[in-house]
Amino acid sequence: MQLEIITPDEKLFDGKVDLIRVPGSKGPFEILQYHAPIISTLEQGQIKVEEQHGTPQYFDIQGGLIEVQRNRAIILAEV
């Protein structure tokens, strides 16, 4: 799945991933390949990104939102 993490100042991440864990406003949740379409607000916390054949990366955010559709996720984050 393709993931972009964008802040008002810069693009933090752009690449293919196997898993995304985000701090949703109603609790943390994970996004895997071919997840159903979703839009959700995000709370302060940490985004975990597991790249294909790589080590996990973590991004601290103050809030934001995530949109997932057609095996592509975009996170608009406030850091």
C-alpha positions in Angstrom: 0.0 0.0 0.0 1.2 3.5 -0.8 1.5 5.9 2.2 2.1 9.7 2.4 2.5 11.5 5.7 2.2 15.3 5.1 2.6 18.2 7.5 2.0 21.9 6.8 5.8 22.3 6.5 7.0 19.1 4.8 6.4 15.6 3.6 7.6 13.2 6.3 7.1 10.0 4.5 6.3 8.7 1.0 6.6 5.0 0.2 5.2 1.5 0.1 4.2 0.0 3.5 2.7 -3.2 4.9 1.1 -1.7 8.1 0.1 1.6 9.5 -0.9 2.1 13.2 -2.5 5.4 14.0 -3.9 7.1 17.2 -7.5 7.4 16.1 -9.9 9.8 17.9 -11.8 6.7 19.2 -8.7 4.6 19.9 -5.7 3.3 18.0 -6.2 1.2 14.9 -4.2 -0.4 12.1 -4.5 -0.2 8.4 -3.3 -3.2 6.3 -3.2 -3.9 2.5 -6.5 -3.4 0.7 -8.2 -1.9 3.8 -11.8 -0.7 3.3 -12.1 3.0 2.5 -12.0 5.1 5.7 -11.6 8.7 6.8 -10.8 9.3 10.5 -9.5 12.1 12.7 -6.3 11.5 14.6 -5.4 12.4 18.2 -2.0 13.2 19.7 0.2 10.1 19.7 2.5 8.1 17.5 2.1 6.7 14.0 3.9 3.4 13.4 4.8 2.6 9.8 6.1 -0.9 8.8 7.8 -0.6 5.4 8.1 -3.6 3.1 11.3 -5.4 4.2 12.3 -2.7 6.6 12.4 -1.7 10.2 9.4 0.1 11.7 9.4 3.9 11.8 7.6 6.1 14.3 6.3 9.6 13.9 5.0 11.7 16.8 1.9 13.9 15.9 -0.3 16.3 17.7 -3.4 15.4 15.6 -4.6 15.2 12.1 -6.6 13.0 9.8 -6.2 9.9 7.6 -7.9 8.9 4.4 -7.6 5.4 2.9 -8.9 4.3 -0.4 -7.8 2.1 -3.3 -4.8 0.8 -1.4 -3.5 4.3 -0.8 -3.3 6.2 2.5 -2.7 9.9 3.1 -2.1 11.3 6.6 -2.4 15.0 7.1 -0.6 15.6 10.4 0.1 18.4 12.8 3.5 17.8 14.5 
